[in-house]
């Protein structure tokens, strides 16, 4: 699902202020004695006051209002979804994150400028306000907690799924990079792999080897990082139909009892032995918990899903604009 440019930008903005972005700003001249400015003065530049009205007028002129409205629309959508899911964000959580971000801001600014700074120094030099930081941190934390809760509600049922283990003797290069084989070479490798898997099957059946030890010793499913199923005794996560090679799936779903092992079967990857560890409907509480945690972790690792979720929330909002609204009131002409 594609994001509109506005929503993508608003999603990007929905994050705590980046310490590196603050630190990357050109350092101001060395601080002079602190001057207390009136409440309606945002800053003083070269002796000239920049007022709140000046800032609002500039925001209107450069079209920032559209981005702010996208952001506020997201805020309403997230708060509504948080309430629906029973998500609560405490002031203590916000304060903890705020203190953490303040420390990062000071650390980065000190590194950039090359002199020790306090948070108050950073505020004066870069115009950072606690209110802005807290607002963004609060929304970011609420969005994160709500998204995590949403993912928990999306964990599929294990009914119909199976936890399997397998031993693979490959007939093709699994990690690429190998030169293509001649037909004669492919035929010889096929025969060698079949003979090897039949020997492994015989050793398991006779009790000479357990399935798990045979997988650790002989399976070619080692993975590029050494964390493939071979390192887990051949074990794989729960999965449903439509995930595996058709021949592999047919053999796996023909196994009726826990612990049953298939005869050697051929897939496009090579020769396998398949073992049924557990049917989904018989999963233990520990397996159910591990499955939920793994599903949520994998979903959170997919960086495409959060913007899609946020976009869907916003699309379901009924947003109505007041076309007569003016961000800055028109100034009345003085009578002369």
Secondary structure, 3 states (H helix, E strand, C coil): CCCCHHHHHHHHHCCCCCHHHHHCCCCCCCCCCCCCCCCCEEEEECCEEEEHHHHHHHHHHCCHHHHHHHHHHHHHHHHHHHHHHCCCCCHHHHHHHHHHHHHHHHHHHHHHHCCCCCHHHHHHHHCCCHHHHHHHHHHHHHHHHHHHHHHHHCCCCCCCCEEEEEEEEECCCCCCCCCCCCHHHHHHHHHHHHHHHHHHHHHHHHCCCCHHHHHHHHCCCCCCCCCCHHHHCCECCCECCCCCCHHHHHHHHCCCCCCCECCCEECCCEEEEEEEEEEHHHCCHHHHHHHHHHHHHHHHHCHHHHHHHHHHHHHCCCCCCCCCCCCCCCCCCCCC
